[in-house]
Amino acid sequence: MPGCASRRWRVVGMSSVITLAFALICSSLAKADQPGWEAAQQPGVVLLMRHALAPGTSDPANFTLDDCSTQRNLSDTGREQARRIGDAFKSRGIAVQPILTSQWCRCRETAAGLGLGPVADFPPLNSFFENRSSADRQTRETLEYLSALPDDQRPMLVTHQVNITAITGVAPRSGEVIVIDVADNGHVNVLGRIMVDP
């Protein structure tokens, strides 16, 4: 599990029992990610990613879509997390296309920071955290789009927790990737989860 090795050094001087327990936790987390990486290598799967670490919740009251200074944005740690996630995909030879993103700046920056290819806006991925009236429509449009993609593509969609939860029932952490399969009828099957810590 990325980050576990460095954290293990912080327990130097503590009891060996605590050190062993921490090592076991890291090992179990790494194993939990393994099905996600295996699933991500399959052609035709969809990768739903929550934007990388952006401290806070929601957006300021003066939020403007075209002005990043009015939005909750990635921290330096979040930018590094996005880069590390992209590197993890590259190191495993997992190519993604197309890469689509919410128009929110933290999603656009995450998608670009992955370094996995060209990025395009896809408005159905925009957050409906503040206004749930469009949730059903946006979810339907996203699933219709995914159902129509050729089987040889492996799209990466960078979006928000609420959007991913609406599609999968899963509440992802910042930067987490949920690997799914979308049937022609729009039915979603969660195949695995991938987490690269900030």
N, CA and C atoms as a LAMMPS dump frame, in Angstrom:
ITEM: TIMESTEP
0
ITEM: NUMBER OF ATOMS
594
ITEM: BOX BOUNDS ff ff ff
-5.0000000000000000e+02 5.0000000000000000e+02
-5.0000000000000000e+02 5.0000000000000000e+02
-5.0000000000000000e+02 5.0000000000000000e+02
ITEM: ATOMS id mol type element x y z
1 1 1 N 0.849 -1.194 0
2 1 2 C 0 0 0
3 1 3 C 0.881 1.24 0
4 2 1 N 0.787 2.147 -1.005
5 2 2 C 1.628 3.316 -1.012
6 2 3 C 1.459 4.093 0.283
7 3 1 N 2.555 4.541 0.836
8 3 2 C 2.498 5.323 2.062
9 3 3 C 2.726 4.494 3.301
10 4 1 N 2.455 3.205 3.275
11 4 2 C 2.59 2.385 4.465
12 4 3 C 4.048 2.255 4.885
13 5 1 N 4.943 2.061 3.918
14 5 2 C 6.343 1.859 4.265
15 5 3 C 6.892 3.066 5.007
16 6 1 N 6.577 4.276 4.522
17 6 2 C 7.096 5.461 5.176
18 6 3 C 6.485 5.639 6.555
19 7 1 N 5.211 5.306 6.692
20 7 2 C 4.564 5.46 7.989
21 7 3 C 5.112 4.473 9.011
22 8 1 N 5.593 3.326 8.544
23 8 2 C 6.08 2.322 9.467
24 8 3 C 7.271 2.855 10.267
25 9 1 N 8.058 3.763 9.654
26 9 2 C 9.219 4.303 10.36
27 9 3 C 8.796 5.154 11.546
28 10 1 N 7.584 5.695 11.512
29 10 2 C 7.151 6.59 12.577
30 10 3 C 6.858 5.852 13.875
31 11 1 N 6.74 4.538 13.809
32 11 2 C 6.441 3.797 15.031
33 11 3 C 7.713 3.255 15.688
34 12 1 N 8.894 3.668 15.152
35 12 2 C 10.138 3.243 15.781
36 12 3 C 10.133 3.72 17.231
37 13 1 N 10.512 2.847 18.145
38 13 2 C 10.528 3.19 19.555
39 13 3 C 9.269 2.751 20.272
40 14 1 N 8.207 2.421 19.547
41 14 2 C 6.982 1.913 20.149
42 14 3 C 7.128 0.408 20.299
43 15 1 N 6.187 -0.178 20.95
44 15 2 C 6.291 -1.617 21.195
45 15 3 C 6.23 -2.396 19.891
46 16 1 N 6.873 -3.546 19.905
47 16 2 C 6.896 -4.389 18.707
48 16 3 C 5.506 -4.88 18.354
49 17 1 N 4.629 -4.982 19.338
50 17 2 C 3.25 -5.421 19.076
51 17 3 C 2.528 -4.402 18.212
52 18 1 N 2.693 -3.118 18.548
53 18 2 C 2.045 -2.054 17.763
54 18 3 C 2.639 -2.015 16.359
55 19 1 N 3.952 -2.17 16.271
56 19 2 C 4.603 -2.175 14.964
57 19 3 C 4.082 -3.308 14.09
58 20 1 N 3.96 -4.494 14.689
59 20 2 C 3.459 -5.643 13.951
60 20 3 C 2.018 -5.418 13.515
61 21 1 N 1.203 -4.862 14.407
62 21 2 C -0.203 -4.607 14.078
63 21 3 C -0.315 -3.643 12.911
64 22 1 N 0.524 -2.607 12.916
65 22 2 C 0.481 -1.64 11.824
66 22 3 C 0.884 -2.287 10.508
67 23 1 N 1.915 -3.125 10.555
68 23 2 C 2.362 -3.817 9.342
69 23 3 C 1.263 -4.708 8.79
70 24 1 N 0.536 -5.369 9.683
71 24 2 C -0.557 -6.238 9.239
72 24 3 C -1.679 -5.438 8.603
73 25 1 N -1.974 -4.265 9.179
74 25 2 C -3.014 -3.402 8.608
75 25 3 C -2.612 -2.972 7.206
76 26 1 N -1.365 -2.534 7.053
77 26 2 C -0.881 -2.118 5.729
78 26 3 C -0.97 -3.264 4.735
79 27 1 N -0.592 -4.454 5.174
80 27 2 C -0.641 -5.624 4.308
81 27 3 C -2.064 -5.923 3.875
82 28 1 N -3.008 -5.833 4.8
83 28 2 C -4.404 -6.135 4.457
84 28 3 C -4.975 -5.092 3.52
85 29 1 N -4.562 -3.823 3.699
86 29 2 C -5.043 -2.774 2.793
87 29 3 C -4.493 -3 1.394
88 30 1 N -3.228 -3.394 1.291
89 30 2 C -2.641 -3.663 -0.023
90 30 3 C -3.372 -4.801 -0.711
91 31 1 N -3.705 -5.851 0.047
92 31 2 C -4.441 -6.97 -0.532
93 31 3 C -5.835 -6.554 -0.958
94 32 1 N -6.443 -5.643 -0.204
95 32 2 C -7.79 -5.18 -0.548
96 32 3 C -7.792 -4.442 -1.88
97 33 1 N -6.672 -3.75 -2.196
98 33 2 C -6.56 -3.036 -3.463
99 33 3 C -6.336 -3.976 -4.639
100 34 1 N -5.781 -5.163 -4.387
101 34 2 C -5.382 -6.048 -5.47
102 34 3 C -6.528 -6.385 -6.428
103 35 1 N -7.718 -6.742 -5.948
104 35 2 C -8.814 -7.01 -6.894
105 35 3 C -9.143 -5.799 -7.768
106 36 1 N -8.961 -4.591 -7.205
107 36 2 C -9.213 -3.39 -7.989
108 36 3 C -8.236 -3.251 -9.138
109 37 1 N -6.947 -3.482 -8.872
110 37 2 C -5.953 -3.395 -9.939
111 37 3 C -6.163 -4.484 -10.979
112 38 1 N -6.515 -5.674 -10.529
113 38 2 C -6.779 -6.765 -11.477
114 38 3 C -7.988 -6.44 -12.351
115 39 1 N -9.023 -5.877 -11.735
116 39 2 C -10.223 -5.514 -12.495
117 39 3 C -9.921 -4.397 -13.486
118 40 1 N -9.092 -3.439 -13.08
119 40 2 C -8.776 -2.29 -13.936
120 40 3 C -8.048 -2.693 -15.203
121 41 1 N -7.399 -3.842 -15.208
122 41 2 C -6.669 -4.298 -16.379
123 41 3 C -7.582 -4.914 -17.436
124 42 1 N -8.824 -5.171 -17.088
125 42 2 C -9.748 -5.775 -18.043
126 42 3 C -10.223 -4.734 -19.056
127 43 1 N -10.321 -5.102 -20.326
128 43 2 C -10.868 -4.158 -21.314
129 43 3 C -12.358 -3.952 -21.076
130 44 1 N -12.817 -2.756 -21.362
131 44 2 C -14.247 -2.483 -21.262
132 44 3 C -14.735 -2.058 -19.893
133 45 1 N -13.854 -2.059 -18.881
134 45 2 C -14.299 -1.6 -17.566
135 45 3 C -14.313 -0.078 -17.541
136 46 1 N -14.995 0.472 -16.542
137 46 2 C -15.077 1.918 -16.349
138 46 3 C -14.406 2.251 -15.021
139 47 1 N -13.602 3.299 -15.026
140 47 2 C -12.905 3.744 -13.824
141 47 3 C -13.528 5.055 -13.353
142 48 1 N -14.247 4.988 -12.244
143 48 2 C -14.856 6.178 -11.661
144 48 3 C -13.95 6.68 -10.55
145 49 1 N -13.434 7.883 -10.708
146 49 2 C -12.487 8.412 -9.735
147 49 3 C -13.033 9.663 -9.062
148 50 1 N -12.979 9.677 -7.734
149 50 2 C -13.258 10.916 -7.012
150 50 3 C -12.009 11.787 -7.09
151 51 1 N -12.203 13.08 -7.282
152 51 2 C -11.077 14.01 -7.363
153 51 3 C -10.131 13.81 -6.175
154 52 1 N -8.887 14.174 -6.368
155 52 2 C -7.875 14.032 -5.32
156 52 3 C -8.17 14.985 -4.161
157 53 1 N -7.324 14.922 -3.15
158 53 2 C -7.575 15.605 -1.889
159 53 3 C -7.75 17.113 -2.068
160 54 1 N -8.917 17.594 -1.657
161 54 2 C -9.248 19.02 -1.683
162 54 3 C -9.903 19.338 -0.345
163 55 1 N -9.147 19.809 0.622
164 55 2 C -9.663 19.974 1.986
165 55 3 C -10.945 20.8 2.05
166 56 1 N -11.836 20.386 2.965
167 56 2 C -13.101 21.082 3.152
168 56 3 C -14.255 20.271 2.597
169 57 1 N -15.426 20.891 2.594
170 57 2 C -16.622 20.272 2.016
171 57 3 C -17.362 21.3 1.18
172 58 1 N -18.028 20.827 0.143
173 58 2 C -18.817 21.678 -0.741
174 58 3 C -17.942 22.805 -1.301
175 59 1 N -18.57 23.925 -1.631
176 59 2 C -17.863 25.067 -2.194
177 59 3 C -18.308 26.349 -1.502
178 60 1 N -17.493 27.403 -1.572
179 60 2 C -17.882 28.678 -0.948
180 60 3 C -19.169 29.23 -1.531
181 61 1 N -19.785 30.12 -0.784
182 61 2 C -21.068 30.695 -1.21
183 61 3 C -20.954 31.457 -2.523
184 62 1 N -19.767 32.001 -2.822
185 62 2 C -19.59 32.773 -4.057
186 62 3 C -19.086 31.92 -5.211
187 63 1 N -19.315 30.62 -5.132
188 63 2 C -18.842 29.678 -6.152
189 63 3 C -19.245 30.113 -7.56
190 64 1 N -18.25 30.098 -8.462
191 64 2 C -18.47 30.358 -9.881
192 64 3 C -17.733 29.288 -10.667
193 65 1 N -18.44 28.644 -11.586
194 65 2 C -17.871 27.502 -12.305
195 65 3 C -16.606 27.86 -13.066
196 66 1 N -16.551 29.052 -13.64
197 66 2 C -15.418 29.432 -14.475
198 66 3 C -14.318 30.172 -13.722
199 67 1 N -14.408 30.216 -12.392
200 67 2 C -13.415 30.94 -11.6
201 67 3 C -12.912 30.033 -10.473
202 68 1 N -11.74 29.443 -10.681
203 68 2 C -11.205 28.504 -9.697
204 68 3 C -10.954 29.149 -8.335
205 69 1 N -10.728 30.471 -8.313
206 69 2 C -10.453 31.142 -7.046
207 69 3 C -11.67 31.153 -6.124
208 70 1 N -12.851 30.864 -6.675
209 70 2 C -14.072 30.837 -5.86
210 70 3 C -14.427 29.428 -5.414
211 71 1 N -13.609 28.448 -5.763
212 71 2 C -13.945 27.05 -5.515
213 71 3 C -13.024 26.415 -4.472
214 72 1 N -13.448 25.258 -3.972
215 72 2 C -12.58 24.425 -3.143
216 72 3 C -11.657 23.665 -4.095
217 73 1 N -10.371 23.847 -3.928
218 73 2 C -9.405 23.308 -4.883
219 73 3 C -8.485 22.268 -4.251
220 74 1 N -7.721 21.582 -5.092
221 74 2 C -6.75 20.619 -4.609
222 74 3 C -5.7 21.315 -3.752
223 75 1 N -5.282 20.641 -2.71
224 75 2 C -4.111 21.081 -1.949
225 75 3 C -2.863 20.579 -2.672
226 76 1 N -1.698 21.02 -2.2
227 76 2 C -0.446 20.493 -2.773
228 76 3 C -0.39 18.977 -2.612
229 77 1 N -0.888 18.499 -1.482
230 77 2 C -0.941 17.053 -1.255
231 77 3 C -1.852 16.382 -2.27
232 78 1 N -2.978 17.016 -2.592
233 78 2 C -3.901 16.478 -3.584
234 78 3 C -3.281 16.43 -4.973
235 79 1 N -2.515 17.452 -5.309
236 79 2 C -1.838 17.46 -6.616
237 79 3 C -0.827 16.322 -6.706
238 80 1 N -0.097 16.111 -5.608
239 80 2 C 0.857 15.015 -5.574
240 80 3 C 0.136 13.674 -5.635
241 81 1 N -1.014 13.584 -4.971
242 81 2 C -1.794 12.346 -5.014
243 81 3 C -2.229 12.027 -6.444
244 82 1 N -2.708 13.036 -7.166
245 82 2 C -3.129 12.825 -8.554
246 82 3 C -1.965 12.297 -9.393
247 83 1 N -0.785 12.895 -9.203
248 83 2 C 0.375 12.444 -9.959
249 83 3 C 0.724 10.997 -9.617
250 84 1 N 0.655 10.653 -8.336
251 84 2 C 0.99 9.295 -7.903
252 84 3 C -0.019 8.276 -8.44
253 85 1 N -1.27 8.659 -8.504
254 85 2 C -2.288 7.76 -9.056
255 85 3 C -1.982 7.489 -10.533
256 86 1 N -1.691 8.556 -11.27
257 86 2 C -1.336 8.374 -12.675
258 86 3 C -0.118 7.492 -12.841
259 87 1 N 0.89 7.706 -11.999
260 87 2 C 2.101 6.887 -12.062
261 87 3 C 1.795 5.416 -11.775
262 88 1 N 0.867 5.178 -10.837
263 88 2 C 0.505 3.798 -10.499
264 88 3 C -0.144 3.098 -11.69
265 89 1 N -0.963 3.821 -12.445
266 89 2 C -1.571 3.239 -13.649
267 89 3 C -0.51 2.991 -14.719
268 90 1 N 0.394 3.961 -14.896
269 90 2 C 1.445 3.803 -15.902
270 90 3 C 2.344 2.621 -15.583
271 91 1 N 2.706 2.468 -14.297
272 91 2 C 3.636 1.404 -13.92
273 91 3 C 3.036 0.03 -14.157
274 92 1 N 1.708 -0.046 -14.189
275 92 2 C 1.035 -1.322 -14.445
276 92 3 C 0.624 -1.468 -15.912
277 93 1 N 0.956 -0.487 -16.728
278 93 2 C 0.642 -0.556 -18.151
279 93 3 C -0.842 -0.47 -18.445
280 94 1 N -1.594 0.213 -17.58
281 94 2 C -3.043 0.323 -17.77
282 94 3 C -3.349 1.644 -18.466
283 95 1 N -3.693 1.564 -19.745
284 95 2 C -4.04 2.754 -20.516
285 95 3 C -5.528 3.048 -20.351
286 96 1 N -5.871 4.326 -20.321
287 96 2 C -7.277 4.72 -20.186
288 96 3 C -7.644 5.676 -21.312
289 97 1 N -8.853 5.51 -21.816
290 97 2 C -9.407 6.435 -22.797
291 97 3 C -10.902 6.17 -22.924
292 98 1 N -11.685 7.213 -23.095
293 98 2 C -11.329 8.621 -22.919
294 98 3 C -11.214 8.977 -21.445
295 99 1 N -10.658 10.154 -21.162
296 99 2 C -10.616 10.683 -19.803
297 99 3 C -11.579 11.865 -19.756
298 100 1 N -12.622 11.707 -18.982
299 100 2 C -13.666 12.728 -18.883
300 100 3 C -13.705 13.287 -17.47
301 101 1 N -14.078 14.551 -17.346
302 101 2 C -14.058 15.183 -16.036
303 101 3 C -15.253 16.108 -15.821
304 102 1 N -15.607 16.232 -14.563
305 102 2 C -16.5 17.301 -14.125
306 102 3 C -15.843 18.637 -14.471
307 103 1 N -16.658 19.681 -14.605
308 103 2 C -16.119 21.004 -14.918
309 103 3 C -15.603 21.734 -13.682
310 104 1 N -15.766 21.152 -12.499
311 104 2 C -15.219 21.746 -11.283
312 104 3 C -13.69 21.726 -11.366
313 105 1 N -13.048 22.789 -10.898
314 105 2 C -11.597 22.919 -11.047
315 105 3 C -10.836 21.787 -10.375
316 106 1 N -11.292 21.305 -9.221
317 106 2 C -10.553 20.241 -8.533
318 106 3 C -10.586 18.931 -9.315
319 107 1 N -11.647 18.726 -10.093
320 107 2 C -11.718 17.536 -10.94
321 107 3 C -10.862 17.7 -12.186
322 108 1 N -10.958 18.874 -12.806
323 108 2 C -10.131 19.126 -13.987
324 108 3 C -8.645 19.006 -13.653
325 109 1 N -8.251 19.572 -12.511
326 109 2 C -6.843 19.523 -12.128
327 109 3 C -6.403 18.095 -11.808
328 110 1 N -7.288 17.329 -11.177
329 110 2 C -6.98 15.919 -10.91
330 110 3 C -6.783 15.162 -12.217
331 111 1 N -7.723 15.318 -13.134
332 111 2 C -7.672 14.585 -14.401
333 111 3 C -6.41 14.92 -15.183
334 112 1 N -6.057 16.212 -15.238
335 112 2 C -4.842 16.62 -15.942
336 112 3 C -3.603 16.128 -15.213
337 113 1 N -3.642 16.16 -13.878
338 113 2 C -2.496 15.768 -13.069
339 113 3 C -2.159 14.296 -13.162
340 114 1 N -3.12 13.483 -13.564
341 114 2 C -2.849 12.055 -13.736
342 114 3 C -1.791 11.811 -14.803
343 115 1 N -1.778 12.675 -15.812
344 115 2 C -0.806 12.523 -16.896
345 115 3 C -1.043 11.304 -17.754
346 116 1 N -2.314 10.927 -17.897
347 116 2 C -2.635 9.697 -18.633
348 116 3 C -3.176 9.95 -20.039
349 117 1 N -3.306 11.231 -20.429
350 117 2 C -3.8 11.515 -21.766
351 117 3 C -4.685 12.748 -21.79
352 118 1 N -5.216 13.074 -22.977
353 118 2 C -6.08 14.249 -23.111
354 118 3 C -7.32 14.133 -22.233
355 119 1 N -7.782 15.279 -21.764
356 119 2 C -8.939 15.34 -20.863
357 119 3 C -10.028 16.184 -21.496
358 120 1 N -11.277 15.727 -21.375
359 120 2 C -12.414 16.474 -21.903
360 120 3 C -13.465 16.668 -20.812
361 121 1 N -14.116 17.831 -20.825
362 121 2 C -15.22 18.086 -19.899
363 121 3 C -16.42 17.225 -20.26
364 122 1 N -17.135 16.772 -19.231
365 122 2 C -18.372 16.016 -19.425
366 122 3 C -19.358 16.5 -18.351
367 123 1 N -20.209 17.477 -18.691
368 123 2 C -21.076 18.123 -17.703
369 123 3 C -21.92 17.185 -16.84
370 124 1 N -22.367 16.015 -17.323
371 124 2 C -23.112 15.131 -16.418
372 124 3 C -22.313 14.694 -15.182
373 125 1 N -20.988 14.881 -15.207
374 125 2 C -20.175 14.539 -14.049
375 125 3 C -20.076 15.673 -13.036
376 126 1 N -20.676 16.827 -13.344
377 126 2 C -20.635 17.959 -12.416
378 126 3 C -21.335 17.61 -11.105
379 127 1 N -20.853 18.189 -10.035
380 127 2 C -21.407 17.892 -8.716
381 127 3 C -22.856 18.363 -8.581
382 128 1 N -23.676 17.513 -7.956
383 128 2 C -25.042 17.944 -7.598
384 128 3 C -25.209 17.935 -6.079
385 129 1 N -24.091 18.126 -5.368
386 129 2 C -24.118 18.133 -3.907
387 129 3 C -25.052 19.212 -3.368
388 130 1 N -25.007 20.394 -3.974
389 130 2 C -25.819 21.513 -3.492
390 130 3 C -27.223 21.533 -4.071
391 131 1 N -27.416 20.837 -5.192
392 131 2 C -28.732 20.856 -5.852
393 131 3 C -29.032 19.465 -6.393
394 132 1 N -29.765 18.687 -5.617
395 132 2 C -30.035 17.293 -5.986
396 132 3 C -31.108 17.147 -7.069
397 133 1 N -31.68 18.257 -7.521
398 133 2 C -32.767 18.159 -8.499
399 133 3 C -32.303 17.565 -9.824
400 134 1 N -31.011 17.694 -10.136
401 134 2 C -30.503 17.17 -11.411
402 134 3 C -29.819 15.816 -11.245
403 135 1 N -29.823 15.257 -10.04
404 135 2 C -29.068 14.03 -9.766
405 135 3 C -29.506 12.867 -10.653
406 136 1 N -30.809 12.626 -10.737
407 136 2 C -31.295 11.492 -11.531
408 136 3 C -30.957 11.664 -13.011
409 137 1 N -31.141 12.875 -13.521
410 137 2 C -30.862 13.118 -14.934
411 137 3 C -29.378 12.929 -15.229
412 138 1 N -28.502 13.506 -14.405
413 138 2 C -27.066 13.394 -14.643
414 138 3 C -26.59 11.944 -14.527
415 139 1 N -27.118 11.231 -13.567
416 139 2 C -26.745 9.823 -13.408
417 139 3 C -27.183 9.019 -14.626
418 140 1 N -28.405 9.265 -15.089
419 140 2 C -28.915 8.554 -16.264
420 140 3 C -28.075 8.867 -17.499
421 141 1 N -27.75 10.146 -17.702
422 141 2 C -26.95 10.53 -18.87
423 141 3 C -25.553 9.904 -18.825
424 142 1 N -24.987 9.832 -17.638
425 142 2 C -23.662 9.207 -17.509
426 142 3 C -23.729 7.728 -17.858
427 143 1 N -24.726 7.029 -17.325
428 143 2 C -24.849 5.59 -17.596
429 143 3 C -25.188 5.319 -19.061
430 144 1 N -26.001 6.159 -19.668
431 144 2 C -26.322 5.988 -21.085
432 144 3 C -25.064 6.154 -21.936
433 145 1 N -24.25 7.132 -21.589
434 145 2 C -22.998 7.347 -22.317
435 145 3 C -22.083 6.131 -22.185
436 146 1 N -21.937 5.649 -20.963
437 146 2 C -21.045 4.51 -20.724
438 146 3 C -21.541 3.241 -21.402
439 147 1 N -22.839 3.042 -21.417
440 147 2 C -23.408 1.842 -22.043
441 147 3 C -23.148 1.804 -23.539
442 148 1 N -23.011 2.971 -24.142
443 148 2 C -22.852 3.055 -25.591
444 148 3 C -21.388 3.003 -26.044
445 149 1 N -20.436 3.004 -25.104
446 149 2 C -19.015 3.002 -25.484
447 149 3 C -18.607 1.658 -26.076
448 150 1 N -17.654 1.661 -27.004
449 150 2 C -17.117 0.396 -27.533
450 150 3 C -16.491 -0.43 -26.415
451 151 1 N -16.546 -1.743 -26.56
452 151 2 C -16.044 -2.647 -25.524
453 151 3 C -14.532 -2.579 -25.332
454 152 1 N -13.817 -2.019 -26.315
455 152 2 C -12.359 -2.006 -26.195
456 152 3 C -11.841 -0.756 -25.489
457 153 1 N -12.733 0.113 -25.059
458 153 2 C -12.298 1.315 -24.361
459 153 3 C -12.295 1.087 -22.85
460 154 1 N -11.481 1.878 -22.158
461 154 2 C -11.395 1.824 -20.704
462 154 3 C -11.447 3.267 -20.208
463 155 1 N -12.646 3.831 -20.083
464 155 2 C -12.755 5.247 -19.73
465 155 3 C -12.433 5.517 -18.263
466 156 1 N -11.872 6.694 -18.031
467 156 2 C -11.627 7.201 -16.691
468 156 3 C -12.496 8.447 -16.517
469 157 1 N -13.379 8.426 -15.523
470 157 2 C -14.271 9.541 -15.259
471 157 3 C -13.907 10.141 -13.907
472 158 1 N -13.488 11.401 -13.905
473 158 2 C -13.107 12.079 -12.674
474 158 3 C -14.269 12.969 -12.239
475 159 1 N -14.793 12.696 -11.055
476 159 2 C -16.013 13.369 -10.63
477 159 3 C -16.032 13.521 -9.112
478 160 1 N -17.218 13.515 -8.525
479 160 2 C -17.401 13.837 -7.111
480 160 3 C -18.005 12.649 -6.363
481 161 1 N -17.893 12.696 -5.046
482 161 2 C -18.421 11.613 -4.216
483 161 3 C -19.895 11.359 -4.485
484 162 1 N -20.698 12.435 -4.549
485 162 2 C -22.147 12.236 -4.706
486 162 3 C -22.48 11.562 -6.027
487 163 1 N -21.754 11.907 -7.081
488 163 2 C -22.007 11.3 -8.386
489 163 3 C -21.661 9.819 -8.379
490 164 1 N -20.507 9.495 -7.783
491 164 2 C -20.082 8.095 -7.735
492 164 3 C -21.025 7.27 -6.872
493 165 1 N -21.437 7.835 -5.745
494 165 2 C -22.36 7.119 -4.862
495 165 3 C -23.696 6.871 -5.55
496 166 1 N -24.167 7.847 -6.326
497 166 2 C -25.434 7.681 -7.04
498 166 3 C -25.356 6.543 -8.057
499 167 1 N -24.19 6.348 -8.649
500 167 2 C -24.021 5.309 -9.669
501 167 3 C -23.77 3.94 -9.051
502 168 1 N -22.98 3.906 -7.97
503 168 2 C -22.48 2.628 -7.456
504 168 3 C -22.973 2.243 -6.066
505 169 1 N -23.448 3.22 -5.299
506 169 2 C -23.776 2.955 -3.9
507 169 3 C -22.562 3.007 -3.002
508 170 1 N -21.386 3.276 -3.566
509 170 2 C -20.133 3.344 -2.818
510 170 3 C -19.807 4.802 -2.513
511 171 1 N -19.349 5.076 -1.293
512 171 2 C -18.9 6.421 -0.919
513 171 3 C -17.369 6.431 -0.946
514 172 1 N -16.755 6.909 -2.027
515 172 2 C -15.298 6.825 -2.167
516 172 3 C -14.565 7.884 -1.368
517 173 1 N -13.329 7.582 -1.017
518 173 2 C -12.44 8.566 -0.414
519 173 3 C -11.869 9.453 -1.517
520 174 1 N -11.27 10.567 -1.114
521 174 2 C -10.634 11.456 -2.087
522 174 3 C -9.545 10.695 -2.836
523 175 1 N -9.612 10.731 -4.15
524 175 2 C -8.629 10.053 -4.985
525 175 3 C -8.903 8.585 -5.229
526 176 1 N -9.952 8.037 -4.624
527 176 2 C -10.22 6.606 -4.805
528 176 3 C -10.841 6.34 -6.174
529 177 1 N -10.482 5.214 -6.76
530 177 2 C -11.001 4.785 -8.059
531 177 3 C -11.891 3.563 -7.839
532 178 1 N -13.123 3.641 -8.321
533 178 2 C -14.059 2.523 -8.257
534 178 3 C -14.125 1.91 -9.655
535 179 1 N -13.809 0.639 -9.76
536 179 2 C -13.805 -0.056 -11.054
537 179 3 C -15.159 -0.731 -11.225
538 180 1 N -15.844 -0.398 -12.314
539 180 2 C -17.181 -0.944 -12.539
540 180 3 C -17.322 -1.498 -13.944
541 181 1 N -18.341 -2.296 -14.103
542 181 2 C -18.79 -2.766 -15.412
543 181 3 C -20.204 -2.246 -15.606
544 182 1 N -20.483 -1.703 -16.781
545 182 2 C -21.822 -1.179 -17.076
546 182 3 C -22.42 -1.991 -18.207
547 183 1 N -23.511 -2.681 -17.936
548 183 2 C -24.184 -3.493 -18.952
549 183 3 C -24.937 -2.598 -19.931
550 184 1 N -25.34 -3.193 -21.041
551 184 2 C -26.075 -2.435 -22.06
552 184 3 C -27.358 -1.829 -21.506
553 185 1 N -27.945 -2.485 -20.499
554 185 2 C -29.178 -1.96 -19.906
555 185 3 C -28.919 -0.952 -18.793
556 186 1 N -27.64 -0.599 -18.59
557 186 2 C -27.293 0.391 -17.583
558 186 3 C -27.018 -0.182 -16.206
559 187 1 N -27.162 -1.493 -16.035
560 187 2 C -26.887 -2.103 -14.737
561 187 3 C -25.397 -1.995 -14.413
562 188 1 N -25.099 -1.612 -13.166
563 188 2 C -23.721 -1.387 -12.733
564 188 3 C -23.275 -2.497 -11.79
565 189 1 N -22.093 -3.041 -12.058
566 189 2 C -21.492 -4.042 -11.202
567 189 3 C -20.141 -3.51 -10.714
568 190 1 N -19.972 -3.378 -9.403
569 190 2 C -18.702 -2.917 -8.844
570 190 3 C -17.723 -4.081 -8.799
571 191 1 N -16.579 -3.916 -9.481
572 191 2 C -15.595 -4.991 -9.602
573 191 3 C -14.438 -4.86 -8.614
574 192 1 N -14.157 -3.656 -8.167
575 192 2 C -13.038 -3.462 -7.252
576 192 3 C -12.842 -1.993 -6.942
577 193 1 N -11.914 -1.736 -6.002
578 193 2 C -11.604 -0.374 -5.58
579 193 3 C -10.084 -0.214 -5.504
580 194 1 N -9.628 0.987 -5.875
581 194 2 C -8.196 1.288 -5.864
582 194 3 C -7.995 2.581 -5.068
583 195 1 N -7.063 2.549 -4.128
584 195 2 C -6.759 3.74 -3.35
585 195 3 C -5.27 3.952 -3.291
586 196 1 N -4.835 5.103 -3.765
587 196 2 C -3.444 5.527 -3.638
588 196 3 C -3.455 6.703 -2.671
589 197 1 N -2.885 6.507 -1.497
590 197 2 C -2.932 7.526 -0.459
591 197 3 C -2.214 8.798 -0.871
592 198 1 N -2.677 9.939 -0.352
593 198 2 C -1.977 11.205 -0.648
594 198 3 C -0.609 11.239 0.032
